[in-house]
Amino acid sequence: MTDLPRLLADALTPPGPDAAAEAEALAAFRDARDSGALDAPTRRCDDWRREGEGLRDGVS
């Protein structure tokens, strides 16, 4: 007889993170950061905040 509770738990448990994909994403982030791409100001059309709502430290 099968172990039904274990099979159900395995079916309901999401898979763990893909280590290779995580390393690739981290490398892409670091490349973007080091190239200065993350220093660009946010374009108004990409800013999801409501009009007049700024960041907490006053920087918009």
C-alpha positions as CSV (number, residue, x, y, z in Angstrom):
1,M,0.0,0.0,0.0
2,T,1.2,3.5,-0.8
3,D,1.9,6.2,1.8
4,L,-1.0,8.5,0.8
5,P,-0.2,11.3,3.3
6,R,3.4,11.5,2.1
7,L,2.3,11.5,-1.5
8,L,-0.2,14.3,-0.9
9,A,2.4,16.3,1.1
10,D,4.8,15.9,-1.8
11,A,2.2,17.0,-4.3
12,L,1.3,20.1,-2.3
13,T,4.9,21.2,-1.5
14,P,6.2,23.8,-4.0
15,P,9.6,22.9,-5.5
16,G,12.6,24.6,-4.1
17,P,14.5,27.4,-5.9
18,D,16.5,26.5,-8.9
19,A,20.1,27.2,-7.7
20,A,21.4,27.7,-11.3
21,A,18.6,30.2,-12.1
22,E,19.2,32.0,-8.8
23,A,22.9,32.4,-9.5
24,E,22.2,33.6,-13.0
25,A,19.7,36.2,-11.8
26,L,22.2,37.4,-9.1
27,A,24.9,37.7,-11.7
28,A,22.6,39.7,-14.0
29,F,21.7,42.0,-11.1
30,R,25.4,42.6,-10.2
31,D,26.3,43.3,-13.8
32,A,23.5,45.9,-14.1
33,R,24.5,47.5,-10.8
34,D,28.2,47.6,-11.7
35,S,27.4,49.1,-15.1
36,G,25.4,51.9,-13.5
37,A,22.1,50.9,-15.0
38,L,20.4,51.0,-11.6
39,D,21.4,54.6,-11.1
40,A,19.1,55.9,-13.7
41,P,16.2,58.0,-12.4
42,T,12.7,56.5,-12.4
43,R,10.7,57.7,-15.4
44,R,7.3,59.1,-14.4
45,C,5.6,56.6,-16.7
46,D,7.3,53.7,-14.7
47,D,6.5,55.2,-11.3
48,W,3.5,53.4,-9.8
49,R,3.0,55.9,-6.9
50,R,0.1,58.2,-6.9
51,E,0.6,61.8,-7.9
52,G,2.2,63.8,-5.1
53,E,3.2,60.7,-3.2
54,G,7.0,60.6,-2.7
55,L,9.5,58.4,-1.0
56,R,9.6,58.5,2.8
57,D,13.1,60.2,2.8
58,G,11.8,62.9,0.4
59,V,13.6,61.6,-2.7
60,S,11.4,61.1,-5.7
